[in-house]
């Protein structure tokens, strides 16, 4: 008997950091939701003392959020539930594809009121936090810039992401993974 398959909508790192098996990947969108850097990241792009900011979806009538939908086996949820554990909950959504087809699916949303939700702030403050935060998965700025690049490749306009990326590109930043590894390697050579 074939395992049941599910559609998952990705609007943040699930667009560009695909670490799970899938049967199909399609550009898709959800209506009535806006992508915002309002969710704290204490476990991937920041720390408990200095959280980063990652995207969540905020209900906003009249908006459309473009991302990617994946057709996956139910077993993938164990991995994704762990990956998205920092305040995100599985939420049912209607997913629309560019060709006009639509399906029911799920996405992960860090809703207002969850323990990691940071909420709105002035764009300059959000950008400054993203520019300086770093966690086990790397610099928060890398997350933002990877997302901006992935959205551009999809042909998806997102003014919030674009504005933050423009600001962060011109600010001093926490070192990225390559820079941090080079610093660590240099320190080890100096000690050795």
N, C-alpha and C positions, 0 to 999 in steps of 0.2 A: 504494500500500500504506500502511495506517495505521500510524503510529509506535506502538510498545509503550508502554503506560501503566503507572504504578507508584503505589502508595500510600505516602505519607510521613507519619509520625506526628510532630506537633509538640507539645512539652510546655513550651516556654519562649517565647522571642520569636517563634517561628514561629506561635504562636497569634495574636498581636496585631500583628506587623510582617510583613505578607505582601507581599513585594516580588518575587513571581514569579507567572507565570500558572498557573492550575489549572482543571480541568474540573469538579471537585466538591469540596465541603468538608463534612465531617461531624464531629460530636462523637464522640469515640472514646476508648478506653482500652487500656492494656497492663497485663497482670497480672504480678506478680512483680518490679516495678520501682517504686522510690520516687524522687521528684523532690527533689534536694538542691542547695543553693548551695555546691557543693564544687569547682567548676571555676573556674580563674583566667581572667580576661579581660585579656590584655595588648594586645589589638588593637581592642576596641570600647568596653568600659566601664571601662577602666583603661589603664595604661601598663606597659612592662617594669619600671620602677622601683617602681610602685605599682599592682599589678594589682587589678582589680575582681573580684567574684565573680558568676558566672552559674550557671544550673542545668545539671545533668547527671542521668542516671539511674543509680541504684545498685541492684544486684540485692538484693531483699529479699522473700523468700517470704511469701506471704499478703497482699501489698499490691497496690493498683490505682492506677495513675496516669492521671488523666483529662486529655485534651488535645483536639487536633483533628487529623484526618487529611485529607490532600489527595490527590486523584487528579491526577497530573501526567504530562506527556510526559517521556521520558528526557532530553531536552535540558535540562531544568530542573536536573539534577544538576550540570552545570558551574557554574552560579551558586551553588547551595547548597554544593557542595564548597568553593568559595572562601569563602563567608560563614562556614562552620563549620570553617575551617581550623585554628583555635587549639587543637589537641589532640583534636578530635572525629573519630570514625570512623563510617562507615556501618555499621549493625548491623541484621541481620534480626530482625523482631519479628512476633508475632501480634497483629493489631489487631482489637479488638472494638468494634462499634457499639452504640448504645443500643437499637436495634431487634432485637438478637440476632444480626445478621449478623456474620461475621468474615472477615478476609482476611489474607494474608501481605503484609508491607510492610517498610519500612526506617525507621530513625530515626537520629539522630546522637547518639552517646554519647561523652563524655569519660571514658574508663575510668581506674580507678586505675593509676598508673604512667606516664600520658602526661605530657609535659613541663610542661603547664599545670595539672595536677591539684593542688589545694590540700588536699583532704580535709576531714575533720570538724574542728570547732573549737567552743568554747563559743558558744552562740547570741548572747551579747552581743558577742563578738569578731567574729563574722560580720557582725552588724548594724553595728558600728562601721566595719568595712572597707567595707561597701556604702554607708554614709552619706557617706563621705569620698572614695570613688574616682570618678574621671572620666576618660573617654577620648574618642577621636574621635567615637564615636556618642552621647556625652552622659554625663550623671551616672548612676552605677550605681544610685542610689536610684530614678531614673525607671524603669529596667528592672524593678526589684523591684515598684514600685507599679503599673506597667502590667500586669505579670503577675498580681498580686493582683486587680486590677480585672477582667481578662479571665477569670480563674478564677471569680470571683464571678458574672460574667455567664453563664458556662456552668453554674452551679449545682454547681461542683466544689469540694469541701472539701479543703484541703491545710493541715494544721496547721503544717508547717514554714514555708511561705510566709506564712501568716496571722500567725504569731508574729513573724517578721522584719519584716513590713510594719508591725505595730503598734509595734514598737520604733523603727524608722527614721522613722516619721511624727513621732515626738516627739524626735528628735535633730537637732542642727545638721547640715546637709548641704552637700555640694558643690553649687554653683549648677547648676540645670537649664539646658537649652538656651536657653529664653527669657530667663532671668536672665543667663546668660553673654553672649548677644547684646546685651542692654541695657547691660551693663557695657562691652562692647567698643565699642558705638556711642557711649556717653557718653565714653569715653576718646578716641575719634577726634575727637569734637566739641571736647573740651577742648584737644587738640593743634592742631586746625585753627583 
